[in-house]
Amino acid sequence: MDFDSIRPILSGIAGGAVAVWLGRAWAHRMPTQRGAKSAAMLLRENGVPIRAANCAAAGILLASLLLYQTGVFARNDWRGLGLGLGGAFTAPLVLLAVWSLCTGRRASEVFAAYALSQKTPPAILFILQALGAIALVYTAYRIML
């Protein structure tokens, strides 16, 4: 067996090890409550917007893949990836903010519940989402040129 045939296995093991390490490192940074509401209550109250945000992100990623499959973007064109990842990171922010405004719920509770559902500390999640929004805007700007 040569190295090229076992390289994907080693890569998977290394990726899994990094994921386990990150999970343990981030565990103490996860919010356990927001105000008087526990994590379980936050997740229960905000299940609909969390599912909607996750479905929107998945839909945008699938749509960006379809842009490549239908020939809108060449396979080596980074703009489809920029639209897909940027949109997938930005859509949950927009949907959760709109949900908060429409229902009158506190935005901090809605976003804390979303961070809990993603099993990511809020600060890290929102930094990634801000970077995704920047990527979306930059990609849209480059497409318009």
Backbone as CSV, one residue per row, in Angstrom:
resi,resn,N_x,N_y,N_z,CA_x,CA_y,CA_z,C_x,C_y,C_z
1,MET,0.849,-1.166,0.000,0.000,0.000,0.000,0.903,1.241,0.000
2,ASP,0.670,2.121,-0.954,1.492,3.323,-1.032,0.843,4.473,-0.248
3,PHE,1.613,5.526,-0.083,1.176,6.659,0.737,-0.048,7.354,0.147
4,ASP,-0.153,7.425,-1.183,-1.286,8.100,-1.815,-2.613,7.421,-1.498
5,SER,-2.608,6.141,-1.256,-3.858,5.450,-0.952,-4.266,5.606,0.512
6,ILE,-3.329,5.847,1.411,-3.713,6.021,2.824,-3.764,7.483,3.250
7,ARG,-3.357,8.383,2.377,-3.377,9.810,2.716,-4.770,10.305,3.104
8,PRO,-5.860,9.940,2.393,-7.190,10.404,2.822,-7.576,9.888,4.212
9,ILE,-7.141,8.691,4.545,-7.443,8.143,5.868,-6.725,8.948,6.942
10,LEU,-5.467,9.239,6.712,-4.705,10.037,7.674,-5.281,11.446,7.800
11,SER,-5.693,12.012,6.694,-6.292,13.335,6.722,-7.597,13.322,7.523
12,GLY,-8.404,12.303,7.359,-9.647,12.177,8.119,-9.396,12.025,9.601
13,ILE,-8.398,11.232,9.962,-8.061,11.057,11.369,-7.575,12.375,11.964
14,ALA,-6.738,13.095,11.229,-6.238,14.388,11.718,-7.387,15.390,11.857
15,GLY,-8.286,15.435,10.901,-9.438,16.333,10.984,-10.344,15.993,12.149
16,GLY,-10.569,14.710,12.379,-11.371,14.290,13.523,-10.730,14.663,14.844
17,ALA,-9.411,14.507,14.916,-8.694,14.875,16.139,-8.800,16.375,16.406
18,VAL,-8.682,17.176,15.363,-8.816,18.622,15.526,-10.239,18.980,15.971
19,ALA,-11.248,18.321,15.400,-12.634,18.592,15.787,-12.877,18.243,17.251
20,VAL,-12.370,17.111,17.704,-12.526,16.722,19.110,-11.810,17.720,20.014
21,TRP,-10.604,18.119,19.643,-9.855,19.081,20.441,-10.593,20.416,20.531
22,LEU,-11.122,20.905,19.389,-11.870,22.161,19.408,-13.116,22.047,20.270
23,GLY,-13.811,20.935,20.180,-14.998,20.730,21.001,-14.697,20.799,22.485
24,ARG,-13.622,20.192,22.882,-13.230,20.243,24.294,-12.750,21.626,24.699
25,ALA,-12.020,22.281,23.822,-11.505,23.612,24.143,-12.627,24.646,24.227
26,TRP,-13.659,24.481,23.414,-14.743,25.452,23.394,-15.835,25.151,24.414
27,ALA,-15.837,23.988,25.014,-16.937,23.586,25.890,-17.166,24.574,27.028
28,HIS,-16.112,25.098,27.606,-16.292,26.007,28.738,-16.706,27.412,28.299
29,ARG,-16.675,27.701,27.018,-17.075,29.018,26.524,-18.516,29.066,26.045
30,MET,-19.197,27.951,26.089,-20.581,27.907,25.646,-21.479,28.509,26.716
31,PRO,-22.439,29.337,26.300,-23.352,29.901,27.294,-24.269,28.821,27.862
32,THR,-24.485,28.865,29.160,-25.400,27.909,29.792,-26.761,28.526,30.035
33,GLN,-26.815,29.845,29.979,-28.090,30.536,30.114,-27.955,31.953,29.590
34,ARG,-29.084,32.579,29.365,-29.117,33.981,28.950,-30.189,34.633,29.800
35,GLY,-29.768,35.479,30.694,-30.707,36.059,31.643,-31.211,34.960,32.575
36,ALA,-32.518,34.838,32.669,-33.107,33.811,33.530,-33.432,32.529,32.758
37,LYS,-33.155,32.503,31.471,-33.515,31.350,30.643,-32.333,30.402,30.504
38,SER,-32.609,29.120,30.694,-31.571,28.103,30.545,-31.322,27.825,29.068
39,ALA,-30.248,27.108,28.803,-29.906,26.767,27.423,-31.014,25.928,26.785
40,ALA,-31.557,24.989,27.532,-32.625,24.142,26.989,-33.859,24.972,26.646
41,MET,-34.196,25.935,27.488,-35.358,26.778,27.221,-35.112,27.666,26.002
42,LEU,-33.907,28.201,25.879,-33.582,29.022,24.716,-33.719,28.226,23.423
43,LEU,-33.204,27.005,23.442,-33.300,26.161,22.246,-34.743,25.800,21.929
44,ARG,-35.526,25.524,22.956,-36.926,25.155,22.744,-37.722,26.346,22.192
45,GLU,-37.511,27.534,22.739,-38.260,28.711,22.299,-37.873,29.174,20.899
46,ASN,-36.660,28.908,20.490,-36.162,29.415,19.211,-35.886,28.312,18.204
47,GLY,-36.583,27.218,18.319,-36.374,26.100,17.396,-36.729,26.432,15.961
48,VAL,-37.823,27.169,15.749,-38.268,27.498,14.387,-37.250,28.383,13.668
49,PRO,-36.806,29.501,14.259,-35.834,30.318,13.514,-34.488,29.621,13.322
50,ILE,-34.110,28.763,14.260,-32.846,28.030,14.105,-32.937,27.077,12.924
51,ARG,-34.055,26.338,12.831,-34.231,25.431,11.698,-34.307,26.207,10.379
52,ALA,-34.996,27.344,10.398,-35.097,28.162,9.184,-33.722,28.674,8.767
53,ALA,-32.925,29.109,9.729,-31.580,29.611,9.419,-30.700,28.500,8.859
54,ASN,-30.781,27.315,9.454,-29.986,26.192,8.960,-30.441,25.753,7.570
55,CYS,-31.749,25.745,7.327,-32.261,25.375,5.999,-31.857,26.407,4.955
56,ALA,-31.889,27.687,5.319,-31.478,28.727,4.379,-30.002,28.585,4.031
57,ALA,-29.171,28.327,5.028,-27.741,28.157,4.772,-27.487,26.955,3.867
58,ALA,-28.164,25.848,4.147,-27.992,24.658,3.313,-28.507,24.902,1.901
59,GLY,-29.629,25.591,1.775,-30.178,25.899,0.457,-29.259,26.775,-0.366
60,ILE,-28.639,27.741,0.283,-27.714,28.627,-0.433,-26.475,27.852,-0.887
61,LEU,-25.976,26.967,-0.031,-24.831,26.147,-0.438,-25.185,25.259,-1.628
62,LEU,-26.368,24.648,-1.589,-26.795,23.810,-2.720,-26.986,24.638,-3.983
63,ALA,-27.528,25.834,-3.843,-27.709,26.706,-5.005,-26.361,27.093,-5.609
64,SER,-25.372,27.318,-4.755,-24.056,27.659,-5.305,-23.440,26.467,-6.036
65,LEU,-23.687,25.268,-5.552,-23.217,24.087,-6.279,-23.920,23.954,-7.626
66,LEU,-25.202,24.293,-7.647,-25.938,24.240,-8.913,-25.404,25.255,-9.918
67,LEU,-24.892,26.382,-9.429,-24.297,27.363,-10.341,-23.114,26.765,-11.087
68,TYR,-22.379,25.897,-10.409,-21.262,25.220,-11.072,-21.772,24.122,-12.007
69,GLN,-22.773,23.378,-11.563,-23.277,22.270,-12.369,-23.956,22.744,-13.648
70,THR,-24.605,23.900,-13.579,-25.319,24.402,-14.759,-24.425,25.209,-15.683
71,GLY,-23.194,25.451,-15.296,-22.254,26.145,-16.158,-22.251,27.655,-16.011
72,VAL,-22.954,28.185,-15.012,-22.930,29.628,-14.798,-21.516,30.073,-14.433
73,PHE,-20.860,29.278,-13.593,-19.464,29.526,-13.241,-18.623,28.340,-13.700
74,ALA,-17.427,28.629,-14.166,-16.498,27.556,-14.522,-16.056,26.850,-13.242
75,ARG,-15.628,25.626,-13.365,-15.241,24.848,-12.177,-14.077,25.458,-11.405
76,ASN,-13.283,26.282,-12.047,-12.148,26.899,-11.361,-12.425,28.360,-10.975
77,ASP,-13.673,28.812,-11.045,-14.054,30.181,-10.705,-14.417,30.256,-9.221
78,TRP,-13.718,31.094,-8.481,-13.912,31.194,-7.041,-15.183,31.936,-6.661
79,ARG,-15.802,32.659,-7.576,-16.945,33.502,-7.233,-18.169,32.707,-6.803
80,GLY,-18.378,31.538,-7.349,-19.501,30.701,-6.907,-19.326,30.255,-5.467
81,LEU,-18.092,29.904,-5.133,-17.791,29.524,-3.754,-17.954,30.719,-2.814
82,GLY,-17.523,31.892,-3.269,-17.675,33.098,-2.459,-19.139,33.425,-2.200
83,LEU,-19.972,33.284,-3.230,-21.402,33.514,-3.052,-22.014,32.482,-2.116
84,GLY,-21.643,31.222,-2.320,-22.230,30.157,-1.509,-21.854,30.250,-0.043
85,LEU,-20.566,30.347,0.226,-20.133,30.416,1.624,-20.531,31.740,2.274
86,GLY,-20.376,32.838,1.536,-20.780,34.132,2.078,-22.264,34.176,2.388
87,GLY,-23.071,33.674,1.465,-24.519,33.633,1.691,-24.910,32.688,2.804
88,ALA,-24.229,31.550,2.889,-24.551,30.573,3.937,-24.204,31.100,5.326
89,PHE,-23.183,31.931,5.425,-22.837,32.514,6.719,-23.683,33.745,7.024
90,THR,-24.150,34.457,6.005,-24.893,35.694,6.215,-26.389,35.451,6.409
91,ALA,-26.958,34.494,5.720,-28.399,34.249,5.799,-28.892,34.008,7.229
92,PRO,-28.204,33.197,8.048,-28.688,33.036,9.419,-28.713,34.342,10.212
93,LEU,-27.725,35.203,9.999,-27.735,36.497,10.697,-28.975,37.303,10.333
94,VAL,-29.277,37.351,9.054,-30.419,38.127,8.589,-31.721,37.507,9.083
95,LEU,-31.865,36.197,8.922,-33.102,35.540,9.339,-33.342,35.668,10.842
96,LEU,-32.307,35.493,11.642,-32.472,35.593,13.087,-32.787,37.021,13.515
97,ALA,-32.184,38.007,12.857,-32.490,39.404,13.179,-33.936,39.743,12.811
98,VAL,-34.390,39.289,11.651,-35.775,39.535,11.237,-36.741,38.830,12.186
99,TRP,-36.432,37.598,12.568,-37.264,36.857,13.507,-37.375,37.623,14.820
100,SER,-36.266,38.116,15.301,-36.254,38.866,16.551,-37.116,40.124,16.451
101,LEU,-36.989,40.846,15.349,-37.783,42.058,15.169,-39.272,41.764,15.027
102,CYS,-39.611,40.723,14.296,-41.022,40.406,14.047,-41.734,39.838,15.266
103,THR,-41.031,39.088,16.084,-41.674,38.456,17.233,-41.497,39.234,18.521
104,GLY,-40.616,40.216,18.522,-40.383,40.987,19.738,-39.480,40.289,20.746
105,ARG,-38.877,39.189,20.347,-37.944,38.502,21.256,-36.631,39.255,21.295
106,ARG,-35.930,39.094,22.392,-34.635,39.741,22.529,-33.645,39.109,21.549
107,ALA,-32.963,39.952,20.797,-32.007,39.460,19.806,-30.887,38.670,20.474
108,SER,-30.472,39.087,21.662,-29.389,38.372,22.348,-29.786,36.941,22.669
109,GLU,-31.057,36.714,23.001,-31.523,35.359,23.289,-31.583,34.515,22.022
110,VAL,-32.065,35.105,20.944,-32.178,34.373,19.680,-30.790,33.980,19.170
111,PHE,-29.854,34.918,19.215,-28.502,34.628,18.733,-27.763,33.669,19.671
112,ALA,-28.012,33.762,20.973,-27.404,32.812,21.914,-27.936,31.403,21.654
113,ALA,-29.227,31.287,21.374,-29.802,29.978,21.067,-29.206,29.413,19.783
114,TYR,-28.991,30.275,18.795,-28.386,29.812,17.546,-26.953,29.330,17.781
115,ALA,-26.198,30.066,18.583,-24.825,29.652,18.892,-24.832,28.318,19.634
116,LEU,-25.775,28.133,20.550,-25.887,26.853,21.254,-26.200,25.722,20.283
117,SER,-27.101,25.984,19.352,-27.482,24.923,18.414,-26.319,24.544,17.498
118,GLN,-25.436,25.498,17.217,-24.284,25.224,16.364,-23.096,24.686,17.157
119,LYS,-23.239,24.654,18.491,-22.179,24.170,19.384,-20.873,24.942,19.172
120,THR,-21.019,26.249,19.024,-19.886,27.141,18.801,-20.028,28.341,19.730
121,PRO,-18.963,28.760,20.378,-19.056,29.959,21.210,-19.539,31.158,20.382
122,PRO,-20.414,31.971,20.959,-20.989,33.080,20.196,-19.954,33.995,19.549
123,ALA,-18.897,34.340,20.248,-17.906,35.260,19.680,-17.275,34.673,18.415
124,ILE,-16.935,33.408,18.454,-16.307,32.769,17.289,-17.305,32.648,16.145
125,LEU,-18.540,32.274,16.471,-19.572,32.139,15.443,-19.830,33.467,14.746
126,PHE,-19.924,34.537,15.504,-20.239,35.822,14.901,-19.057,36.405,14.140
127,ILE,-17.846,36.094,14.548,-16.674,36.500,13.762,-16.702,35.785,12.410
128,LEU,-16.994,34.484,12.425,-17.090,33.739,11.166,-18.210,34.274,10.288
129,GLN,-19.335,34.624,10.901,-20.446,35.150,10.116,-20.130,36.532,9.556
130,ALA,-19.416,37.347,10.307,-19.009,38.656,9.795,-18.054,38.490,8.616
131,LEU,-17.128,37.544,8.736,-16.223,37.273,7.611,-16.998,36.758,6.401
132,GLY,-18.013,35.949,6.643,-18.859,35.472,5.554,-19.609,36.607,4.876
133,ALA,-20.088,37.568,5.665,-20.780,38.722,5.084,-19.816,39.550,4.238
134,ILE,-18.590,39.706,4.709,-17.585,40.432,3.930,-17.301,39.696,2.626
135,ALA,-17.183,38.370,2.713,-16.942,37.575,1.504,-18.096,37.708,0.524
136,LEU,-19.317,37.714,1.019,-20.484,37.853,0.143,-20.477,39.206,-0.561
137,VAL,-20.234,40.270,0.182,-20.222,41.609,-0.409,-19.084,41.739,-1.421
138,TYR,-17.911,41.247,-1.066,-16.771,41.334,-1.981,-17.024,40.525,-3.254
139,THR,-17.573,39.345,-3.111,-17.855,38.507,-4.280,-18.901,39.162,-5.169
140,ALA,-19.943,39.702,-4.556,-20.964,40.385,-5.353,-20.373,41.585,-6.086
141,TYR,-19.476,42.289,-5.420,-18.802,43.429,-6.055,-17.958,42.951,-7.246
142,ARG,-17.219,41.853,-7.076,-16.373,41.335,-8.153,-17.209,40.808,-9.317
143,ILE,-18.389,40.295,-9.053,-19.261,39.803,-10.119,-19.784,40.981,-10.937
144,MET,-20.062,42.089,-10.251,-20.609,43.264,-10.954,-19.580,43.987,-11.799
145,LEU,-18.302,43.742,-11.553,-17.257,44.425,-12.347,-17.241,43.956,-13.768
